Amino acid sequence: MTRLIPFLLLMYVIAFLDRVNIGFAKDEFQLHTGISEAAYALGAGMFFIGYALFEVPSNLVLQRVGARWWMCRIMVTWGLISAAMALVNSEGVFYLLRFLLGAAEAGFFPGVILYITYWVPHAYRARCNALFYLGIPLASVLGGPLSGLLLELDGVAGILGWQWMFAVEGLIACVVGVWALFHLDDRPADATWLTAAQRTALQSAVDSEAAVTARHSPRGLLTSLLDGKVLYFSLVYFLIQCAVYGMTFYLPTQVAAAVGRDVGVLVGLVTAVPWAIALLANIAVSVGADRVNQARRSFVAAGSVVVGSAGIAASAVFANPVLAIGGLSVAAAGYISVQPVFWTFPAAYLTGTAAAVGIGLINSLGNLGGFVAPIAKNWVEETTGSPAAGLFLLAACGLGAGLLLLVVARFRAPAETPEAAARTRTPEAG
């Protein structure tokens, strides 16, 4: 998988950066556009409304036309819209472009999760998901300094720093989107870069596993949408995303306050520290999760998200900048590590159209947490008059997700039946 996973990772780095770079531009963006704190929170969240509405349809299209063409379409359209954020001059335009950005990107993440099931047997899926999920911390490790550098181009060629940031990072997405059309293959059987024996072995392994899973997977569009486990997974993922995005959208300004500097290159570099730690934790947790059965894997996931919640709560308590950033580092490590492990649960339960629909629905409903979290965090802080109250709310969401993940230990994992397990122990190709 050395050909596909690094490229999918690159795509996710760009996707996540374009989604959250508004956090780096926040202060200057609000200053020049006159957008209020409440309007910023609403606009940041509008992304997830468009995202939620188009997730399932997008995943169904990907299943029909293949990943190559659809991933190209997604990246080019979101890149153009992200670049257009440089033109925002009012709250209405801000809301519209954030909504369109979500609609354009809809289907990318669940599409990749679905795409991985076409290529990777269940026994290796947590670590492959984890490698893909490195896009979140890498987007901040690499994107933080990049965004800070672009912000410092303020005034060059008569263009504001935040306008440079949106334009450059959006156009990068367009370039990589076109590249995807030539780099990706829809299925192992199409991969000319594998030997004939590798193509046959890999395609046979994933097809056999899908056949086993199909015996237990819900069938049909409506059945998949109303399936109890799909809705349960959606609730768990919603709480995880509330914690993740509530932290992500405000992390640069939290770090800036801790170090007493405006958002720029220095703050971008310091902001990269929590995500660098999350990189290491993500790999360690996912490799460990792949070595245990699903019941124990649910405890790994629950432990990760609870540790993340402890970290974000600690960051609210500590006044010392080093300790506060340490708490945010623990939070980032826990919240990032839980997600690739989480996605092994629905992927083991769903296949075919049910996987396209179910994974899309889980991601769309779950990512509404990105809409709710900034608004709820802002409301709690204004109501209580305490910035710490917003961070405690995010910690409570993570704790709730951890408790719900413990129940997943009781869910049956069709892909881990003895017959399927024997078939998945094939050598990794590529």
C-alpha positions in Angstrom: 0.0 0.0 0.0 3.0 2.3 -0.2 1.6 3.7 -3.4 -1.9 4.6 -2.3 -1.7 5.4 1.4 0.9 8.2 1.2 -1.1 9.9 -1.6 -4.4 9.6 0.3 -2.5 11.1 3.3 -1.4 14.0 1.1 -5.0 14.6 0.0 -6.2 14.6 3.6 -3.5 17.0 4.8 -4.8 19.5 2.2 -8.4 18.8 2.9 -8.0 19.3 6.6 -5.9 22.4 6.2 -8.5 24.0 3.9 -11.2 23.1 6.4 -9.6 24.6 9.5 -7.2 27.3 8.1 -9.9 29.8 9.1 -8.6 29.3 12.7 -5.2 30.7 11.7 -6.8 33.7 9.9 -9.4 34.3 12.6 -8.2 37.6 14.2 -7.1 39.3 11.0 -10.1 37.9 9.1 -12.6 39.3 11.6 -10.7 42.7 11.8 -10.9 43.3 8.0 -14.3 41.9 7.3 -16.1 43.1 10.5 -17.4 39.6 11.3 -18.4 39.2 14.9 -17.4 36.4 17.2 -20.9 34.8 17.0 -20.8 35.1 13.2 -17.4 33.5 13.1 -18.6 30.6 15.1 -21.7 30.2 12.9 -19.6 30.5 9.7 -17.0 28.0 10.9 -19.8 25.6 11.5 -21.7 26.2 8.3 -19.1 24.0 6.5 -20.6 21.0 8.3 -24.2 21.7 7.2 -23.2 21.5 3.5 -20.9 18.5 4.4 -23.7 16.6 6.1 -26.3 17.1 3.3 -24.1 15.7 0.5 -22.1 13.0 2.3 -24.4 10.0 1.5 -25.1 11.0 -2.2 -21.4 11.6 -2.8 -20.4 8.2 -1.4 -23.0 6.5 -3.6 -21.6 8.3 -6.7 -18.1 7.2 -5.8 -19.3 3.6 -5.5 -20.8 3.9 -9.0 -18.1 5.9 -10.9 -15.0 4.9 -9.0 -12.5 6.8 -6.8 -10.3 8.3 -9.5 -12.8 10.6 -11.1 -14.8 11.4 -8.0 -11.8 12.3 -5.9 -10.5 14.5 -8.6 -13.9 16.3 -8.8 -14.0 16.7 -5.0 -10.6 18.2 -4.7 -10.8 20.6 -7.6 -14.1 22.1 -6.6 -13.2 22.4 -2.9 -9.9 24.0 -3.9 -11.6 26.7 -6.0 -14.1 27.5 -3.3 -11.4 27.6 -0.6 -9.4 30.0 -2.8 -12.6 32.1 -3.2 -12.6 32.7 0.6 -10.1 35.4 -0.1 -13.0 37.4 -1.5 -15.1 37.4 1.7 -16.3 40.9 2.5 -19.5 40.2 4.6 -21.1 37.7 6.9 -23.5 36.5 4.1 -20.6 35.7 1.7 -18.7 34.0 4.6 -21.7 31.8 5.4 -22.3 30.9 1.7 -18.7 30.0 0.9 -18.3 27.9 4.1 -21.5 26.0 3.2 -20.3 25.5 -0.4 -16.9 24.4 0.8 -18.6 21.7 2.9 -20.8 20.6 0.0 -17.8 20.4 -2.3 -15.7 18.4 0.1 -18.6 16.1 1.1 -17.7 12.5 0.4 -14.0 12.8 0.5 -13.4 11.4 4.0 -16.1 8.6 3.9 -15.1 8.0 0.3 -11.5 7.2 1.4 -12.7 5.0 4.3 -14.8 3.1 1.8 -12.0 3.0 -0.7 -9.6 1.5 1.9 -12.1 -1.4 2.4 -11.7 -2.1 -1.3 -8.0 -2.6 -0.9 -7.2 -3.5 2.7 -8.3 -6.7 4.6 -9.8 -6.1 8.1 -6.7 -7.3 9.9 -4.6 -4.4 8.6 -7.3 -1.7 8.5 -6.6 0.1 11.8 -3.0 0.9 10.9 -4.0 1.9 7.3 -6.7 4.2 8.7 -4.1 5.6 11.1 -1.7 6.4 8.4 -4.5 8.2 6.5 -5.5 10.0 9.8 -2.0 11.4 10.0 -3.4 14.0 7.7 -4.9 15.8 10.7 -1.7 16.3 12.7 0.4 16.7 9.6 -1.9 19.5 8.4 -1.2 21.3 11.6 2.5 20.4 11.9 3.2 21.5 8.3 0.2 23.7 7.7 0.5 25.8 10.8 3.9 27.3 9.8 2.8 27.5 6.2 -0.4 29.4 7.2 1.6 31.6 9.5 4.1 32.4 6.8 1.4 33.3 4.3 -0.3 35.5 6.8 3.0 37.4 7.1 2.8 38.3 3.4 0.3 40.9 4.5 0.4 43.8 2.0 2.5 42.1 -0.6 1.1 43.0 -4.1 -1.7 44.9 -2.2 -3.1 41.6 -0.9 -3.9 40.9 2.8 -2.2 38.1 4.5 -5.3 36.0 5.1 -6.2 36.4 1.4 -2.8 35.0 0.5 -3.4 32.1 2.8 -6.8 31.1 1.4 -5.8 31.6 -2.3 -2.5 29.6 -2.2 -3.8 26.7 -0.1 -6.9 26.4 -2.2 -5.0 26.3 -5.4 -2.7 23.6 -4.0 -5.9 21.4 -3.6 -6.8 21.9 -7.3 -3.3 20.7 -8.4 -3.4 17.6 -6.3 -7.0 16.9 -7.4 -5.9 16.7 -11.0 -2.9 14.5 -10.0 -5.4 12.0 -8.3 -7.0 11.3 -11.6 -3.7 9.8 -12.9 -2.4 8.3 -9.6 -5.4 6.3 -8.1 -6.8 3.0 -9.3 -10.3 2.0 -8.4 -9.7 -1.6 -7.4 -6.7 -4.0 -6.8 -7.7 -5.7 -10.1 -7.0 -2.4 -12.0 -3.5 -1.8 -10.4 -0.9 -2.3 -13.1 1.8 -1.4 -10.6 1.1 -4.8 -8.8 2.1 -8.1 -10.3 -0.6 -10.4 -11.6 -0.2 -12.6 -8.6 -0.5 -9.7 -6.2 -3.6 -8.4 -7.9 -5.3 -11.7 -7.8 -4.4 -12.4 -4.1 -5.4 -9.0 -2.8 -8.7 -8.8 -4.8 -9.6 -12.3 -3.7 -8.9 -11.5 0.0 -11.0 -8.4 0.1 -13.8 -10.0 -2.0 -14.0 -13.0 0.3 -14.1 -10.8 3.4 -16.8 -8.7 1.9 -18.9 -11.8 1.2 -18.7 -12.8 4.8 -19.6 -9.4 6.0 -22.5 -9.2 3.6 -24.3 -12.0 5.5 -24.7 -9.6 8.5 -24.7 -6.2 6.8 -28.0 -4.3 6.4 -29.3 -4.3 2.8 -30.8 -1.5 0.9 -30.6 2.3 1.2 -33.4 2.9 3.7 -32.5 -0.1 5.8 -28.9 1.1 6.0 -30.0 4.7 6.9 -32.3 3.4 9.8 -30.0 0.7 11.1 -29.6 0.9 14.8 -25.8 0.3 14.9 -25.3 2.9 12.1 -27.1 5.5 14.2 -25.2 4.4 17.3 -21.9 4.8 15.5 -23.1 8.2 14.3 -23.8 9.4 17.9 -20.4 8.3 19.0 -18.7 10.0 16.1 -20.7 13.2 16.7 -19.4 13.4 20.3 -15.8 12.8 19.1 -16.1 15.5 16.5 -17.5 18.0 18.9 -14.4 17.6 21.0 -12.0 17.5 18.0 -13.3 20.6 16.1 -14.1 22.6 19.2 -10.4 22.3 20.0 -9.1 22.7 16.4 -11.0 25.9 15.4 -9.7 27.7 18.5 -6.3 26.1 19.0 -4.2 28.8 17.3 -5.8 31.6 19.3 -5.5 29.5 22.5 -1.7 29.1 21.8 -1.4 32.7 20.9 -2.9 33.7 24.3 -0.7 31.3 26.1 2.5 32.6 24.6 1.4 36.2 24.5 1.9 36.7 20.7 -0.2 37.4 17.7 -0.9 34.5 15.3 2.1 34.2 12.9 5.1 32.0 12.2 6.0 31.6 15.9 2.4 30.7 17.0 2.2 28.4 14.0 5.3 26.5 15.1 4.1 26.2 18.7 0.7 25.1 17.5 2.5 22.3 15.6 3.8 20.8 18.9 0.5 19.1 20.0 0.0 17.7 16.5 3.5 16.3 16.4 2.9 14.4 19.6 -0.4 13.2 18.1 1.5 11.8 15.1 3.4 9.4 17.4 0.4 8.5 19.5 -1.7 7.8 16.5 0.7 5.2 15.1 1.3 3.5 18.5 -2.4 3.2 19.3 -3.4 1.9 15.9 -0.7 -0.8 15.7 -1.8 -1.9 19.2 -5.4 -1.9 18.2 -4.7 -4.2 15.2 -3.2 -6.8 17.5 -6.4 -7.3 19.5 -9.9 -8.4 18.8 -12.8 -6.0 18.4 -13.9 -6.3 22.0 -10.6 -5.2 23.3 -10.2 -2.7 20.5 -13.2 -0.8 21.8 -11.4 -0.4 25.1 -8.4 1.0 23.2 -10.6 3.5 21.5 -12.5 4.5 24.7 -9.2 4.9 26.6 -7.8 7.2 23.8 -10.7 9.6 23.8 -11.0 9.8 27.6 -7.2 10.6 27.8 -7.8 13.3 25.3 -10.6 14.8 27.4 -8.4 14.8 30.4 -5.8 16.7 28.4 -8.2 19.4 27.2 -9.7 19.8 30.7 -6.1 20.2 32.1 -5.3 22.9 29.5 -8.2 24.9 30.9 -6.9 24.7 34.4 -3.2 25.5 33.9 -2.2 29.1 33.7 1.4 28.2 32.9 1.9 28.3 29.1 4.1 25.2 29.1 1.6 23.2 31.1 -1.4 24.5 29.1 0.3 23.5 25.8 1.1 20.1 27.4 -2.5 19.6 28.1 -3.5 20.5 24.6 -0.8 18.0 23.4 -2.4 15.2 25.4 -5.8 16.3 24.0 -4.6 16.2 20.4 -3.0 12.8 20.9 -6.1 11.2 22.4 -8.6 12.7 20.0 -6.6 11.9 16.9 -5.7 8.3 18.0 -9.3 7.3 18.7 -10.6 8.1 15.2 -8.8 5.5 13.0 -9.6 2.8 15.5 -13.2 3.9 15.6 -13.6 3.5 11.8 -12.7 -0.2 12.0 -16.0 -0.9 13.8 -18.5 0.3 11.1 -16.1 -1.0 8.3 -16.4 -4.5 9.9 -20.1 -4.3 10.1 -21.0 -2.9 6.6 -20.3 -3.8 3.0 -21.4 -2.9 -0.5 -24.1 -0.2 -0.8 -24.7 -0.4 3.0 -21.0 0.6 3.5 -21.3 3.5 1.1 -24.5 4.7 2.7 -23.7 3.8 6.3 -20.1 5.2 6.4 -21.4 8.4 4.6 -24.2 8.8 7.2 -22.0 8.2 10.2 -19.5 10.7 8.9 -22.2 13.3 7.9 -24.1 13.1 11.2 -20.9 12.9 13.2 -19.3 15.9 11.6 -22.3 18.0 12.6 -20.3 18.1 15.8 -18.1 20.5 13.9 -21.1 22.8 13.5 -22.4 22.4 17.0 -19.1 22.6 18.9 -18.0 26.2 18.1 -21.5 27.6 18.7 -21.9 25.7 21.9 -18.4 26.6 23.1 -19.0 30.3 22.4 -22.5 30.2 24.1 -21.2 28.5 27.3 -18.3 30.9 27.6 -20.5 34.0 27.1 -23.1 32.6 29.6 -20.6 31.7 32.3 -18.1 34.5 31.5 -15.3 31.9 31.7 -13.2 30.7 28.7 -12.5 27.5 30.7 -16.1 26.5 30.6 -16.0 26.0 26.9 -13.1 23.6 27.2 -14.8 21.7 30.0 -17.8 21.2 27.6 -15.5 19.8 24.9 -14.0 17.4 27.5 -17.5 16.3 28.5 -18.3 15.4 24.9 -15.1 13.3 24.7 -15.9 11.5 27.9 -19.4 10.7 26.6 -17.9 9.2 23.5 -15.6 7.1 25.6 -18.5 5.6 27.6 -20.4 4.8 24.5 -17.4 3.1 22.9 -17.3 0.6 25.7 -20.7 -0.8 24.4 -19.2 -1.5 21.0 -17.4 -4.4 22.6 -20.7 -6.2 22.4 -21.2 -5.6 18.7 -20.5 -8.6 16.4 -17.6 -8.1 14.0 -18.5 -10.3 10.9 -15.0 -9.8 9.4 -13.4 -11.4 12.4 -15.1 -14.8 12.1 -12.5 -17.6 11.9 -13.0 -18.1 8.2 -12.5 -14.4 7.4 -9.6 -14.0 9.7 -7.8 -16.9 8.0 -8.3 -15.3 4.6 -7.1 -11.9 5.7 -3.7 -13.1 6.8 -2.2 -12.6 3.3 1.0 -10.7 2.7 0.6 -7.0 2.2 1.2 -5.9 -1.4 3.0 -2.8 -2.6 
